[in-house]
Amino acid sequence: MISKSYKWYVTGGLSLGASFGVLTLLARWITANTILSSPETLFKYGLLGGIGYSLMGSVAFILFSFVAVKIKKRFRKHETIGDVLYERLPGQSYVIMMGLLLITSFDSLFIQALGAGILFHLILDIPASIGLFIFFVYCFVYAGVGGMNSLHKIEPIKISLIFAAIIFIPAYFFIQEGIYPIYDGVRLYHPYLLYWKNYDAFLFMITAILIGFGQVITDRATWQRIHIIQPTKVRASLWLTGLIWGTIPLALFSMLLISIFDKSYDNTYSLLFEFVYKIEPLILVILFFLFCFSTLSTTVGAELHATTILIVKNIMSINKEYTDRSKYQLSYLVAGVISLALFIISSFLTPNLLDLIFFFGQFYGAMIIPMLWIIFGKKTLSAFFAYSILIGVGAGTIVMFSGVSILAIWISFITSGVLSTLLYLFSPSIDSSSN
């Protein structure tokens, strides 16, 4: 591996068409967020919230398809989001953006680690720490060491397992139990889930789309995949990814309804995993475990690989030239340190997932408009450009302390958007190299 150029570690030497483009994007975005936040979303906002959660990813990918075409056209020589930011942002703004990307990277990885801990504890009945250790060793070897080529070889198998689970498991239960008994049970035990005039759910739906778009437009792994998809296939790949991804939350919500139609519940956090106790054929138990494991490991693998490259290529190598061999060694070291740190942190911390998503939603909301100016703008950006994001996040955090999480995200988005737009409009010079 070390005999090959570092570019091979970053891109795997791949040029993907629409079908494999969709596959690699789905592998990145069917995440622990989808699994762990589905129960809380369903019980807080009902079936309307479930539909909104499904629309979040679909609309986000479709919107990003228009942005991705510009990225592919304008920055065709680059490989990562860090490469683009280094070209477009001077000095302090570049440092701030790298810091924000690292924060959101660790947030994403931490959520996947939480899901892995619950998975191993509830399904395999082993201590979470032991399961997490095995899980991170596996992710380190196949993603941190194997690079993009290793990720691409394993992704088709894992995506097959994911879709096999979400198709066959709900179908088996609906055939066994019947649709009407499940519906009547939900009406009896949880009638509030069927309440459609939930105006909070509409606000949640719109905010979820905002967060989803912010996540996609700032995601390190997604940008890497955009750069290895053929230019003419980028838009189609993202549209298809959005349409297919939207079916995943719906399948998970159907599993949740099966879990609760004949009882009440105590803990929404682990409810989907407890679904396994209703599965009688061993083959379906194994399939459900493989579904959860595939979902978590593909996301951690993609994020670990992308974060490692961001640190080695776009932070450590900026002011110092490394050989390809040194970059490989640094990548292995960084990936190992990140894996170890996540193992330690996730062994002790178990925060409320929905609260965590809303808190970091401020970061994603605040970064949307500045990222659009970075991608589409032709002016040379100010060294203070990225401060608009920090101010937006600060304003949102102040509002969040008052207990209004959704409003905080919109305050963050609007504040950052207005400030970044003003900074851009008053920039005096023009970047003549821009397309």
Helices and strands as residue ranges (DSSP letters): H 6-11, H 18-29, H 32-74, H 81-88, H 91-123, H 128-139, I 140-145, H 147-177, H 179-189, G 191-194, H 199-217, H 220-228, G 231-233, H 234-245, H 247-260, G 268-270, H 271-274, G 275-278, H 282-311, I 312-316, H 324-348, H 353-376, H 387-400, H 405-425
